């Protein structure tokens, strides 16, 4: 899988540990722990120094900011050689672990504010900033479709983008909405300037 578009510069921003810690812990217990250890063992020394493979979540601390380059290198190793279907399945299960930890963890009070698609759209930038320190989010509701555009995201990665789409599905389901589908529009992987996602919701009863 090509994580970034060939014209993208190396990532220089950061991601909050909570955005990846639960995924790594889930992968270590329910995925392929041997592959995880092997991938960590091949990371650049400066990235290995930030991890502790013998500890839960490989020592990633939820409240700490980490270089996106570290997360990219880790995900590149874990997704190498996977088919598109396998990538989708990994993104769905991995993001499910992240959102379970987030919805019931330190950010649970913030998520309780997102009780409607309209309120999600209003607070989408604030939500994004809890996980990434670059990127501008614009969200809007048109009928029963919630659209989300991310631009200026210096830490773009194709697999993280997949997980973000899954997060949008989970967030709207947590509101009590029936999600009919989550569709990708423009995408940085194809050379676009932003990533656009459309969440299609069932009619209100």
C-alpha positions as CSV (number, residue, x, y, z in Angstrom):
1,X,0.0,0.0,0.0
2,X,1.3,3.5,-0.9
3,X,0.8,5.4,2.3
4,X,1.4,8.9,0.8
5,X,1.3,10.5,-2.6
6,X,4.7,10.5,-4.2
7,X,4.7,14.3,-4.3
8,X,3.9,14.7,-0.6
9,X,6.9,15.8,1.6
10,X,7.8,13.7,4.6
11,X,5.4,14.4,7.5
12,X,6.6,17.0,10.0
13,X,3.6,17.1,12.3
14,X,2.4,15.0,15.3
15,X,-0.4,12.7,16.4
16,X,-1.7,12.2,19.9
17,X,-0.9,8.8,21.4
18,X,-4.6,8.0,21.9
19,X,-5.0,7.9,18.2
20,X,-2.8,4.9,17.8
21,X,-2.3,3.3,21.3
22,X,-5.5,1.3,21.3
23,X,-4.9,0.1,17.8
24,X,-1.4,-1.2,18.7
25,X,-2.7,-2.9,21.9
26,X,-5.5,-4.5,19.9
27,X,-3.0,-5.7,17.2
28,X,-0.8,-7.1,19.9
29,X,-3.6,-9.2,21.4
30,X,-6.0,-9.9,18.5
31,X,-3.9,-9.3,15.4
32,X,-0.4,-10.6,14.7
33,X,1.9,-9.9,17.7
34,X,4.9,-11.5,16.0
35,X,4.5,-9.2,13.1
36,X,4.1,-6.2,15.4
37,X,7.4,-7.1,17.2
38,X,9.2,-7.6,13.9
39,X,8.0,-4.3,12.5
40,X,9.0,-2.4,15.7
41,X,12.4,-4.1,15.4
42,X,12.9,-2.6,12.0
43,X,11.9,0.9,12.8
44,X,14.5,3.7,12.6
45,X,16.4,4.0,15.9
46,X,15.0,7.3,16.8
47,X,11.5,5.8,16.5
48,X,12.3,2.6,18.4
49,X,13.6,4.9,21.2
50,X,10.0,6.2,21.7
51,X,8.5,2.7,22.1
52,X,8.7,0.0,24.7
53,X,7.6,-3.3,22.9
54,X,7.4,-5.2,26.2
55,X,4.7,-2.9,27.6
56,X,1.0,-2.6,26.7
57,X,0.4,-0.6,23.5
58,X,4.2,-0.8,22.9
59,X,4.6,1.9,25.5
60,X,2.6,4.5,23.6
61,X,1.1,6.9,26.1
62,X,-2.4,8.2,25.2
63,X,-1.7,11.8,26.4
64,X,1.6,12.2,24.6
65,X,2.2,13.6,21.1
66,X,4.3,11.5,18.7
67,X,5.9,12.2,15.3
68,X,3.5,11.3,12.5
69,X,6.6,9.8,10.8
70,X,6.8,7.2,13.5
71,X,3.2,6.2,13.1
72,X,3.6,6.1,9.3
73,X,6.6,3.8,9.5
74,X,4.8,1.5,11.9
75,X,1.6,1.4,9.8
76,X,3.6,0.8,6.6
77,X,5.2,-2.2,8.2
78,X,1.9,-3.6,9.5
79,X,0.0,-3.1,6.2
80,X,2.7,-4.2,3.8
81,X,1.5,-6.8,1.4
82,X,-2.2,-6.7,2.4
83,X,-5.0,-6.7,-0.2
84,X,-7.5,-3.9,-0.3
85,X,-10.1,-6.0,1.4
86,X,-7.6,-6.9,4.2
87,X,-6.7,-3.3,4.6
88,X,-10.4,-2.4,4.9
89,X,-10.9,-5.1,7.5
90,X,-7.9,-4.1,9.5
91,X,-9.0,-0.4,9.4
92,X,-12.5,-1.4,10.6
93,X,-11.4,-3.5,13.5
94,X,-8.5,-1.3,14.5
95,X,-10.5,1.9,14.5
96,X,-13.2,0.1,16.4
97,X,-10.7,-0.5,19.2
98,X,-9.6,3.1,19.1
99,X,-13.1,4.5,19.2
100,X,-14.1,2.2,22.0
101,X,-11.2,3.5,24.1
102,X,-12.0,7.1,23.1
103,X,-15.8,7.0,23.5
104,X,-15.4,5.5,27.0
105,X,-12.1,7.1,28.0
106,X,-10.7,10.6,28.7
107,X,-12.6,12.2,25.8
108,X,-16.0,10.7,26.7
109,X,-17.4,14.0,27.9
110,X,-16.5,15.7,24.7
111,X,-18.1,13.0,22.6
112,X,-21.3,13.4,24.7
113,X,-21.6,16.8,23.1
114,X,-21.8,15.3,19.6
115,X,-25.5,14.2,19.9
116,X,-26.5,15.2,16.4
117,X,-24.8,15.3,13.0
118,X,-25.2,19.1,13.1
119,X,-23.3,19.3,16.4
120,X,-20.6,17.0,15.0
121,X,-20.2,19.4,12.0
122,X,-19.9,22.4,14.4
123,X,-17.2,20.8,16.6
124,X,-15.4,18.7,14.0
125,X,-12.3,20.9,14.0
126,X,-12.1,20.8,17.8
127,X,-12.4,17.0,17.6
128,X,-9.7,16.7,15.0
129,X,-7.4,18.8,17.1
130,X,-7.5,16.3,19.9
131,X,-5.8,13.8,17.7
132,X,-3.7,15.7,15.1
133,X,-1.8,18.9,15.3
134,X,-2.1,19.9,11.6
135,X,-5.1,20.0,9.2
136,X,-8.2,22.1,8.8
137,X,-11.6,20.3,8.9
138,X,-14.8,21.6,7.3
139,X,-18.0,19.7,7.9
140,X,-21.5,20.3,6.7
141,X,-24.9,18.6,6.7
142,X,-26.9,18.5,3.5
143,X,-30.2,16.6,4.1
144,X,-29.2,13.2,5.5
145,X,-25.6,13.4,4.3
146,X,-22.7,14.6,6.5
147,X,-19.7,15.7,4.5
148,X,-16.2,16.1,5.9
149,X,-13.2,17.8,4.2
150,X,-9.7,17.7,5.6
151,X,-7.1,20.0,4.1
152,X,-3.6,21.1,5.1
153,X,-3.0,17.8,6.8
154,X,0.7,17.3,6.8
155,X,0.5,13.9,8.4
156,X,-1.8,12.3,5.7
157,X,-1.5,8.6,5.4
158,X,-3.8,6.4,3.3
159,X,-4.4,3.9,6.1
160,X,-5.1,6.5,8.7
161,X,-7.5,8.1,6.2
162,X,-9.3,4.7,6.0
163,X,-9.5,4.6,9.8
164,X,-10.8,8.2,9.9
165,X,-13.7,7.2,7.6
166,X,-14.5,4.3,9.9
167,X,-14.4,6.7,12.9
168,X,-17.0,8.9,11.2
169,X,-19.3,5.8,10.9
170,X,-18.8,4.9,14.5
171,X,-19.3,8.4,15.8
172,X,-22.6,8.8,13.9
173,X,-23.8,5.4,15.0
174,X,-23.0,6.4,18.6
175,X,-25.5,9.3,18.1
176,X,-28.2,6.7,17.4
177,X,-28.1,7.3,13.6
178,X,-28.4,4.5,11.1
179,X,-25.4,4.8,8.7
180,X,-26.2,3.6,5.2
181,X,-22.7,4.1,3.9
182,X,-19.5,6.0,4.1
183,X,-18.1,7.2,0.8
184,X,-14.7,8.6,-0.1
185,X,-14.6,11.6,-2.4
186,X,-11.4,13.5,-3.2
187,X,-8.4,12.0,-1.7
188,X,-4.8,13.0,-1.2
189,X,-3.6,9.5,-2.3
190,X,-4.8,10.5,-5.8
191,X,-3.1,13.8,-5.7
192,X,-6.1,15.9,-4.5
193,X,-5.4,18.9,-2.1
194,X,-7.9,17.5,0.5
195,X,-9.7,14.4,1.6
196,X,-13.5,14.4,1.4
197,X,-15.8,11.8,3.1
198,X,-19.6,11.6,2.8
199,X,-21.6,9.8,5.5
200,X,-25.0,8.8,4.3
201,X,-27.6,8.5,7.0
202,X,-31.0,6.8,6.9
203,X,-34.1,9.0,7.0
204,X,-35.2,10.1,10.5
205,X,-38.2,8.2,11.7
